[in-house]
Amino acid sequence: MTAGMVVFSGDGGVVFHDAAGEEIGGFAAPWAKDAKNRPVPTRFDIDGQRVHQVIDTSNLTPADFPVVADPPVYVNYTRTSGTLTSYKPNGKYACV
């Protein structure tokens, strides 16, 4: 496994690995909902070590906004010796 690798999990989530190949965290399966609390199609894209959540808004009308997307972030404290240096609770990023 490549150091610092980012890979998809079986449910569409994303898993982060450290230089030793140990799982250190990730994002749960992506989700998004419109203003009426209806699911909106979404997925993660991986670009190197960057993760982007892509939300398909092509079938939404202005009344369907705002769209909320906040997949859970997890950090595996039991396997990493790093320090959590930054965490944004809205799910945008976690830096270990």
DOGUMI-979572 format. One line per 10 residues: number of its first residue (from 1); their letters; for each residue x, y, z of N, C-alpha, C. Coordinates in nm, 4 decimals. Layout:
<pts>
NUM) A) X/Y/Z/X/Y/Z/X/Y/Z | ...
</pts>
This chain:
<pts>
1) MTAGMVVFSG) 0.0844/-0.1175/0.0000/0.0000/0.0000/0.0000/0.0891/0.1239/0.0000 | 0.0508/0.2248/-0.0757/0.1257/0.3491/-0.0846/0.1098/0.4309/0.0428 | 0.2177/0.4934/0.0869/0.2122/0.5780/0.2067/0.1099/0.6888/0.1890 | 0.0291/0.7092/0.2915/-0.0707/0.8146/0.2860/-0.1823/0.7878/0.1876 | -0.2102/0.6630/0.1598/-0.3083/0.6270/0.0576/-0.4515/0.6556/0.1022 | -0.5321/0.6987/0.0060/-0.6748/0.7231/0.0262/-0.7488/0.6263/-0.0652 | -0.8382/0.5437/-0.0101/-0.9089/0.4435/-0.0897/-1.0574/0.4427/-0.0545 | -1.1373/0.3903/-0.1472/-1.2805/0.3752/-0.1214/-1.3052/0.2560/-0.0301 | -1.4025/0.2696/0.0590/-1.4471/0.1562/0.1392/-1.5597/0.0874/0.0626 | -1.6062/-0.0236/0.1118/-1.7091/-0.0998/0.0423/-1.8429/-0.0296/0.0297
11) DGGVVFHDAA) -1.8710/0.0667/0.1181/-2.0013/0.1338/0.1160/-1.9980/0.2700/0.0466 | -1.8875/0.3014/-0.0208/-1.8760/0.4306/-0.0884/-1.8073/0.5360/-0.0054 | -1.7745/0.5018/0.1193/-1.6978/0.5928/0.2030/-1.5524/0.5940/0.1593 | -1.4696/0.6626/0.2351/-1.3280/0.6763/0.2025/-1.2467/0.6448/0.3272 | -1.1352/0.5730/0.3076/-1.0472/0.5352/0.4177/-0.9093/0.5960/0.3929 | -0.8501/0.6541/0.4992/-0.7153/0.7107/0.4923/-0.6184/0.6156/0.5608 | -0.4999/0.5984/0.5006/-0.3959/0.5132/0.5576/-0.2701/0.5954/0.5823 | -0.1957/0.5600/0.6889/-0.0695/0.6283/0.7157/0.0430/0.5632/0.6362 | 0.1668/0.6093/0.6588/0.2820/0.5586/0.5841/0.3061/0.4102/0.6076 | 0.2609/0.3575/0.7221/0.2770/0.2150/0.7520/0.1637/0.1311/0.6947
21) GEEIGGFAAP) 0.0668/0.1960/0.6302/-0.0459/0.1236/0.5734/-0.1596/0.1011/0.6704 | -0.1492/0.1572/0.7904/-0.2543/0.1413/0.8907/-0.3685/0.2390/0.8640 | -0.4898/0.1920/0.8862/-0.6067/0.2785/0.8711/-0.6065/0.3818/0.9832 | -0.6139/0.5105/0.9454/-0.6103/0.6158/1.0472/-0.7376/0.6994/1.0511 | -0.8285/0.6768/0.9583/-0.9536/0.7523/0.9601/-1.0197/0.7515/0.8245 | -1.1201/0.8363/0.8105/-1.1884/0.8445/0.6824/-1.3230/0.9131/0.6936 | -1.3993/0.8981/0.5882/-1.5353/0.9494/0.5810/-1.6305/0.8317/0.5654 | -1.7428/0.8343/0.6362/-1.8476/0.7341/0.6159/-1.9097/0.7566/0.4781 | -1.9988/0.6690/0.4389/-2.0642/0.6811/0.3077/-2.1232/0.8214/0.2906 | -2.1085/0.8801/0.1725/-2.1592/1.0159/0.1516/-2.3111/1.0197/0.1468
31) WAKDAKNRPV) -2.3654/1.1318/0.1885/-2.5095/1.1537/0.1782/-2.5328/1.3023/0.1569 | -2.6476/1.3332/0.1009/-2.6904/1.4723/0.0828/-2.8424/1.4738/0.0816 | -2.9000/1.5833/0.1330/-3.0460/1.5990/0.1343/-3.0810/1.7403/0.0927 | -3.1955/1.7519/0.0247/-3.2403/1.8845/-0.0175/-3.3190/1.9519/0.0951 | -3.3728/2.0699/0.0663/-3.4448/2.1483/0.1673/-3.5698/2.0782/0.2186 | -3.6207/1.9828/0.1413/-3.7395/1.9075/0.1833/-3.7012/1.7736/0.2465 | -3.5716/1.7588/0.2788/-3.5183/1.6392/0.3434/-3.5217/1.5151/0.2546 | -3.5212/1.5355/0.1235/-3.5168/1.4231/0.0291/-3.3715/1.3943/-0.0085 | -3.3368/1.2661/-0.0260/-3.1998/1.2327/-0.0651/-3.1643/1.2926/-0.2016 | -3.0402/1.3366/-0.2138/-2.9869/1.3885/-0.3394/-2.8687/1.2989/-0.3765
41) PTRFDIDGQR) -2.8595/1.2540/-0.5027/-2.7482/1.1664/-0.5422/-2.6125/1.2329/-0.5156 | -2.5228/1.1563/-0.4569/-2.3897/1.2082/-0.4249/-2.2891/1.0949/-0.4225 | -2.1627/1.1316/-0.4344/-2.0543/1.0330/-0.4303/-1.9253/1.1054/-0.3929 | -1.8256/1.0284/-0.3530/-1.6919/1.0829/-0.3328/-1.6096/1.0572/-0.4575 | -1.5246/1.1517/-0.4929/-1.4209/1.1338/-0.5941/-1.2874/1.1502/-0.5239 | -1.1908/1.0669/-0.5609/-1.0566/1.0767/-0.5050/-0.9639/1.1276/-0.6140 | -0.8886/1.2326/-0.5818/-0.7908/1.2917/-0.6732/-0.6581/1.2962/-0.5985 | -0.5774/1.1914/-0.6160/-0.4535/1.1822/-0.5388/-0.4861/1.1618/-0.3926 | -0.4494/1.2585/-0.3097/-0.4804/1.2508/-0.1672/-0.5927/1.3469/-0.1301 | -0.6632/1.3959/-0.2280/-0.7774/1.4841/-0.2033/-0.9071/1.4085/-0.2265
51) VHQVIDTSNL) -1.0040/1.4379/-0.1422/-1.1361/1.3767/-0.1534/-1.2368/1.4876/-0.1786 | -1.3188/1.4690/-0.2813/-1.4225/1.5663/-0.3148/-1.5580/1.4974/-0.3055 | -1.6536/1.5613/-0.2422/-1.7895/1.5100/-0.2455/-1.8608/1.5796/-0.3606 | -1.9093/1.5002/-0.4544/-1.9786/1.5508/-0.5728/-2.1279/1.5278/-0.5526 | -2.2054/1.6338/-0.5654/-2.3501/1.6263/-0.5458/-2.4182/1.6590/-0.6774 | -2.5050/1.5695/-0.7223/-2.5772/1.5892/-0.8483/-2.7012/1.6740/-0.8225 | -2.6931/1.8005/-0.8585/-2.8055/1.8928/-0.8383/-2.8825/1.9177/-0.9674 | -2.8556/1.8390/-1.0703/-2.9150/1.8645/-1.2022/-3.0674/1.8550/-1.2034 | -3.1260/1.7778/-1.1137/-3.2720/1.7634/-1.1115/-3.3390/1.8493/-1.0044 | -3.2635/1.9383/-0.9424/-3.3195/2.0218/-0.8366/-3.3679/2.1557/-0.8913
61) TPADFPVVAD) -3.4693/2.2097/-0.8266/-3.5192/2.3431/-0.8599/-3.4690/2.4399/-0.7523 | -3.4799/2.5699/-0.7745/-3.4365/2.6645/-0.6707/-3.5039/2.6405/-0.5355 | -3.6266/2.5921/-0.5363/-3.6979/2.5658/-0.4104/-3.6387/2.4473/-0.3339 | -3.5592/2.3634/-0.4006/-3.4989/2.2468/-0.3359/-3.3728/2.2813/-0.2564 | -3.3229/2.4033/-0.2706/-3.2020/2.4445/-0.2002/-3.2379/2.5079/-0.0668 | -3.1535/2.5020/0.0326/-3.0158/2.4541/0.0283/-3.0081/2.3015/0.0349 | -2.8969/2.2500/-0.0129/-2.8664/2.1077/-0.0026/-2.7665/2.0917/0.1119 | -2.7923/1.9944/0.1976/-2.7048/1.9669/0.3111/-2.6289/1.8381/0.2838 | -2.4980/1.8412/0.3063/-2.4124/1.7230/0.2928/-2.3123/1.7264/0.4076 | -2.3157/1.6272/0.4930/-2.2276/1.6269/0.6098/-2.1962/1.4840/0.6525
71) PPVYVNYTRT) -2.1252/1.4077/0.5678/-2.0948/1.2693/0.6048/-2.0038/1.2651/0.7274 | -2.0259/1.1689/0.8153/-1.9424/1.1596/0.9352/-1.7949/1.1368/0.9019 | -1.7091/1.2037/0.9777/-1.5642/1.1854/0.9706/-1.5253/1.1011/1.0907 | -1.4343/1.0072/1.0708/-1.3870/0.9317/1.1863/-1.2349/0.9285/1.1860 | -1.1795/0.9245/1.3038/-1.0351/0.9149/1.3226/-1.0103/0.7941/1.4103 | -0.9228/0.7063/1.3659/-0.8930/0.5844/1.4394/-0.7802/0.6127/1.5382 | -0.8153/0.6546/1.6582/-0.7157/0.6892/1.7588/-0.6365/0.5690/1.8075 | -0.6910/0.4501/1.7943/-0.6233/0.3331/1.8494/-0.5066/0.2871/1.7638 | -0.4996/0.3285/1.6389/-0.3931/0.2817/1.5510/-0.2935/0.3894/1.5108 | -0.3173/0.5110/1.5476/-0.2276/0.6169/1.5041/-0.1564/0.6800/1.6227
81) SGTLTSYKPN) -0.0334/0.7196/1.6004/0.0407/0.7892/1.7046/0.0453/0.9387/1.6759 | -0.0217/0.9806/1.5698/-0.0248/1.1220/1.5333/-0.1174/1.2003/1.6247 | -0.1182/1.3275/1.6053/-0.2031/1.4175/1.6824/-0.3035/1.4815/1.5892 | -0.4270/1.4868/1.6310/-0.5291/1.5535/1.5519/-0.5019/1.7028/1.5599 | -0.4631/1.7613/1.4479/-0.4263/1.9026/1.4470/-0.5384/1.9917/1.3984 | -0.6328/1.9341/1.3270/-0.7416/2.0165/1.2764/-0.8611/1.9284/1.2462 | -0.9767/1.9734/1.2871/-1.0995/1.8997/1.2596/-1.2104/2.0010/1.2442 | -1.2824/1.9906/1.1363/-1.3935/2.0813/1.1120/-1.5212/1.9992/1.1246 | -1.6058/2.0258/1.2244/-1.7201/1.9395/1.2531/-1.8252/1.9328/1.1438 | -1.8196/2.0195/1.0446/-1.9170/2.0094/0.9368/-1.8747/1.9059/0.8339
91) GKYACV) -1.7664/1.8314/0.8608/-1.7273/1.7214/0.7743/-1.6375/1.7598/0.6598 | -1.5904/1.8824/0.6513/-1.5092/1.9221/0.5372/-1.3687/1.8644/0.5422 | -1.3064/1.8572/0.6593/-1.1728/1.8009/0.6617/-1.1294/1.7578/0.8010 | -1.0329/1.6690/0.8022/-0.9639/1.6303/0.9247/-0.8177/1.6140/0.8886 | -0.7281/1.6732/0.9622/-0.5845/1.6629/0.9366/-0.5205/1.5889/1.0519 | -0.4461/1.4828/1.0211/-0.3807/1.4039/1.1250/-0.2314/1.4145/1.1068
</pts>
